[in-house]
Amino acid sequence: MSASTLNRPTRSKTPSTFFPDEDRAEILKTYGPAITRIQAGKITGTSERTIGRLIDAGQLKLYKVGCARALRLKTTDVLDVLEQVA
């Protein structure tokens, strides 16, 4: 049986509703626009190491914040990556 004859669901280009708008707004209100790897792990239910792997793979991007050059992730980026996986 070829792959073209299988009835596979197609992925839409719009994000899924894993996080409804109300939940996204609540997460942004709670954590703010920039979060640490530990906070990203709490939001996604994964470990800090898994978040690091996503960064290394290029699925998440780190940003330097402030003069201390603290590295942070955008909260919206983390939610978007989680929706792609879900």
C-alpha positions as CSV (number, residue, x, y, z in Angstrom):
1,M,0.0,0.0,0.0
2,S,1.5,3.3,-1.0
3,A,1.6,6.4,1.2
4,S,-0.7,8.3,-1.0
5,T,-3.5,5.8,-0.5
6,L,-3.4,6.0,3.3
7,N,-6.0,8.3,4.8
8,R,-3.7,10.5,6.9
9,P,-5.0,13.7,8.5
10,T,-3.5,16.8,7.1
11,R,-2.0,19.4,9.3
12,S,-3.5,22.9,8.9
13,K,-1.1,25.9,8.8
14,T,-3.0,27.6,11.6
15,P,-2.0,26.7,15.1
16,S,-4.2,24.2,17.0
17,T,-6.3,25.2,19.9
18,F,-4.1,23.5,22.5
19,F,-4.1,26.7,24.4
20,P,-7.3,28.7,23.9
21,D,-6.9,32.5,23.9
22,E,-8.0,32.8,27.5
23,D,-5.3,30.3,28.6
24,R,-2.6,32.0,26.5
25,A,-3.6,35.4,28.1
26,E,-3.5,33.9,31.6
27,I,0.0,32.4,31.0
28,L,1.3,35.7,29.6
29,K,-0.2,37.6,32.6
30,T,1.4,35.1,35.0
31,Y,4.8,34.7,33.5
32,G,5.2,37.8,31.4
33,P,6.6,38.2,27.9
34,A,10.1,36.7,28.6
35,I,10.7,33.5,30.6
36,T,13.5,31.3,31.8
37,R,14.1,27.7,30.7
38,I,12.8,26.5,34.1
39,Q,9.6,28.5,33.6
40,A,9.2,27.2,30.1
41,G,9.5,23.6,31.4
42,K,6.8,24.3,34.0
43,I,4.5,25.7,31.3
44,T,5.1,22.8,28.9
45,G,5.3,20.1,31.5
46,T,8.8,19.1,30.4
47,S,12.3,19.4,31.9
48,E,14.8,22.3,31.5
49,R,16.9,19.8,29.6
50,T,14.1,19.2,27.0
51,I,13.8,23.0,26.5
52,G,17.6,23.1,26.0
53,R,17.3,20.4,23.3
54,L,14.6,22.5,21.5
55,I,16.9,25.5,21.6
56,D,19.8,23.4,20.3
57,A,17.5,22.1,17.5
58,G,16.6,25.6,16.5
59,Q,12.9,25.3,17.5
60,L,13.2,27.9,20.2
61,K,15.3,31.0,20.2
62,L,17.1,32.6,23.2
63,Y,17.2,36.4,23.6
64,K,19.5,38.5,25.7
65,V,17.6,40.7,28.1
66,G,19.0,43.8,29.9
67,C,22.6,44.8,30.6
68,A,23.2,41.6,32.6
69,R,22.6,39.7,29.3
70,A,20.3,37.2,31.0
71,L,19.0,34.7,28.4
72,R,15.3,34.4,28.1
73,L,12.7,32.8,25.8
74,K,9.6,34.5,24.5
75,T,6.5,33.1,26.2
76,T,4.6,33.1,22.9
77,D,7.4,31.1,21.1
78,V,7.2,28.4,23.8
79,L,3.4,28.2,23.5
80,D,3.6,28.1,19.7
81,V,6.2,25.2,19.7
82,L,4.0,23.3,22.2
83,E,1.0,23.7,19.9
84,Q,3.1,22.4,16.9
85,V,4.0,19.2,18.8
86,A,0.4,18.6,20.2
